[in-house]
Amino acid sequence: MHFTNVPDKAYSVRLLKEMYNDEKNRAYLLFLEPLLTDLKRVNKMFQGEDVDPLGIFEELQKLYNRLLARILKPSVLRQHDEASLCDLDLVNLESIYLSVDDADFGSSFNDHINELHLASEERMLLKQRCFAFLKACASDLQKRLPNTTSLVRKLRAISPSSVLGPNAMKALKTFPKDVLSCPEHRIEEQVRHLRQVDDVNADMPAIEFWTKIYAYRDVSGANPMQDIADSAMKLLVLPISNAEAERVFSAVALTKSDLRNRMSHDLLLAILRIKFGQRLKGVTSSTFSVPREMLEKVNSSMYT
């Protein structure tokens, strides 16, 4: 209705009217709508601040797998595990793909083009364009997924379901030795301990799970899982989501400006740690109370 009365000189409006009246374009929209909704949903997770750092990559992997299931042969999917699917050559291996007629474009798309009674050439052109879009999406997602040797992929080893599962040690051994900073036998013993903690389970978000493990104390006031809890907490604070990385870059830009360009790396790091540490505690510049110990250090010796 908006484009019913089109002025003669309104070329853009007239062009939009023609496009919206073209039922083939409607077929493209029916194909794109559910796919773009799914892509936007996962992308929004990476923009969030309070998201499970392990869960967002699980969702990205699931989205990638769903795309592949629409265009790859079932035999290819059966022959590859989740990690090896991420290493497939999606650009050059044409033999792994279904035929265009066998690909999954969605029932709404298929029903609509059947109603249009298009010529076989036009129908094939529609499907080929949709197929090319699915291939391009899968290829772009593949570039954003961590590969088999990536530390981010290995983070799954500290997921609650993994450390409480039967293959916990096998997964933890994939970390570089400097990540879990204690001997293997101590990690193994600590894994046994955390399986006996009552108020944790495999379905908990990773941050909540490890916060409880980190805060755990036995009757003597000690934490028998301190080493593995320390290592897990360090891994979980890695800036994985876009929001976290952008926040760090923004803080660096505000702290080390053109006027303070000669600031040393150590000083910059110290200031950033203070800023983010206070933010985690919910302390602002107006609510911060200067400790007496800090005031006592502000004296003439600072300038000598």
N, C-alpha and C positions, 0 to 999 in steps of 0.2 A: 504493500500500500504506500510505503514511503516514496517509492520510485514511480508511482503511477503517472504523475504529471511532471514530465521532464522538460525543462527549458531547452530550446534549440541549441544554445551556446554552452550548455553544461555537459561537456564531453565526458568528464569523469563519471558523472551521475548516470549518463546514458550507458556508458560502458559497464558500470556496476549492475544496472538493470538487466542488461543482456546476459551478464555472467550469472546472476541469480536465477534468471529464467531458463538457463541451460541445465537440463536435468542430469547431464553428465557431470557437471560441477557438483551437483547435489550428491552424486554417487561418491565423489572424492571426499566430501564433507562427512558423509556417513561412515566412510572408512577411517577418516582421521580422528573423529571425535573421541571414541573410546581410547585410542592409542595415545593421543595428546593428553587426555585426562590422566592416564596412568603415568606418563612422563612427567607431567607437572606435579603430581602427587609425590613422586620420589625426589624430584628436584627440590621441592619445598622442604623436605627433611634435611637436606644439606644446607639450607638457609637458616635452620632453627638453631637455637642456643642450647636448649635443654633436651638434647636427643641422645639416645644410646649410641656411643661411637662404634660399637660392634654391630648394632642393629641396622644402621643406615647402609652399611656395605652389604649386609645380608639382603636388604631390600633391592639394592642395585643389582646384585647377582640374580635375584629372582626375576627382576624385570628383563635382564639380558636373556635368561633362560626361556622366558615366555616368548620373547621375540624369535629366538632360534627355533622354538617348537612350531612356529607358524611357517617357517621357510625351509628348514632343513629336513632331510630324509630321516625317518624314524630309526633306521639302521645306524646312521651317524650319531644320533643322540644316545643310542644304546651303547655304542663302542667307546664313548668318551665320558670321563667323569667331569665333575664341575670345574676342576682346575684346568684340565686339558681343553675344555671347550673355550676357555679364555685365550688359548694359544692357537686356535684354529686360524688358518689363512682364509679369511672370509672374502678377500678381494680376488684371489687368483684361483681358488679351488671351486670351479663351477660344478664339479661332479657331486658335491655334497648337498646341493640344493634340490628341492622338489621342483617339479615342473610348475609353470605359472598357473595352470589350471588346478593343480592339487594344493596350492598354497592356501593358507587361511586368511581371508580378507574380512571375515566377519559376516554374519548372516544378514545384517541390515543392508550391507553393500551388495551381496549376492542377490537378495530379493529385489532390490531396486533395479539392478541392471537386467534382471530377468523380465521385469515389468516394462522396460524400455523397448524391448524387441530390437536391439541394435544389430547392425551387421556384424559378422564374426570378426572383421578387421578392427572395428571400433571397440568391440568388447575386449579383444585381446590387447589393444593399446591401453585401455583403462587399467586392466590387470597388470600389464607390464610396468606401468608407472607406479602403481601401488606396491608392486613387488620390489622395484628399485628403491622405493622409500624405506621399506622394511629392512632391506639389506644395508642401506646407508645408516639407518638408526642403530642396527646391531653392530656395525663396524665402529661407529662413534662411541657407543657404550663400551665396547671392548677396550678401547683406548683408555677409558676412565677406570676400568677395573684393575685392581692390583694383580700383578702376575704371580706365578707360582713361587717365586723367590722373594716376593715383597714382604717386608715386615708387617705391613697393614693386613695382608692375607693371613699371616701367622698369628695375628691378634686373636683369631678365633680360638686359639689354644687356651686363652684365659676367660672364655665365655663360661658362664655357670654350667651350661649343659656339657661342656667339654671337660672341665676340671672335676666335675662330679661323675663323669662317665668312666667306663672301663679302660679307655685308651688315653687317659689324661697325660701320663708320662711320655708316651710316644709323641703326642702333640707338643708338649712343652719342650722336648728335646730339639724341636725345629728352630727354636730361638738361638741367636748367637750367644756364645758363652758369657759375654759381658752384659747381657740383658738380665739374666737371672744370676745375680752376683753371689752365688754360694754353690757348694758342691752338689752334685746330682742326688746323692743319697739323702741330703738334708731336704731338698725339694720334695723328694718322694715321701719322706716321713711327714712333711707338712701337709702334703695332699691328703694323706690318711687322716690327719687331724681335722682338716676342714670338712671332710665328709661326715664328721660326727657333730658338727655345729648344728644346733636344733633349728634356729630361726632363719635358715637359708634353704633355697631350693633351686632346681635347674631352670625354672621359668622366670626367675627374677631378672630385672635389668642388670647389666654388668656393673654399673656404678653402685647401685644399691647393694648388690651382693658383696663386692669387695670393700665397701665402706663398713659393712657389718664384720667382715673377716678382719679388717684392719683394726677395728675397735674392740675386738674380742679379747677377753682376759680370763685366765683360769683362776683357780682359788688362790694362787700365789701372787696374782697381779701381773703375770707375764703373758705374752702372746706367743704360743708355740708355732704360729704361722707367720711370724713377723717378716721373714725374708721374702716369701712368695707374695705376701700382701704389699710390701714395699714396692716390689718389682711391678706388680699388676697396677698399682696406683700411678706409677711413673708412666706406664704405657697408656693408661686411659686418659691422661692429660695431654697426649699428643694432639696438636691442632689439626683434626681430621676434616671437620665440616668447613664449608666456605665461610660461615659466620665467624668461626673462631680464628681462622687465618686472617680474614679481613680486619678483625678487631686488633690483632697483634700488629699488622702493618700500619693501621691507623694510629695506634699508640706510639709506635716507633716514629712516625712522621710528626706527631705532635710534640714528642720529647726531644728528638734530634732535628731541630729546624735549621734554617739557613743561618740564623744568628748563633746557634749552638753547634755548628758543624764540626768543631774540633773536639767534641765530647768523645772520650775513649769508649771502647766497646764494653769494658768492665763496668764503667759508671752507667752506661745506657742499660745494661743488663740488670744492674742493681735497682735502678729506678723502675724498670718494668716489673720486676719481681715485687717491689713494694706496692705499685699500683694494682696489680692483679691480686696480690695477697689481701690487700684491704678490701677490694671489691668482693672477693669470696667471703670475707667476714661481714659484709654489709656495712662497712665503714666508709664514710665520705669525708671530704675535706672539712665540712662543717661539724661533723660529729667526732672527728679524731681527737683524742686526748694525748698530748705529748707526755711520754713517760719521764719521770724524774731522772732516770739514768741517761736519757738522751740530752736533757737540758744541762746536766753536769758536764757533758762532753763538749758543749758549745762554749769554748773559752779561748783564750789567746793562743793555746797550744795548737789550735787548728791551723794557724797561719805561720807556724815556725817549721 
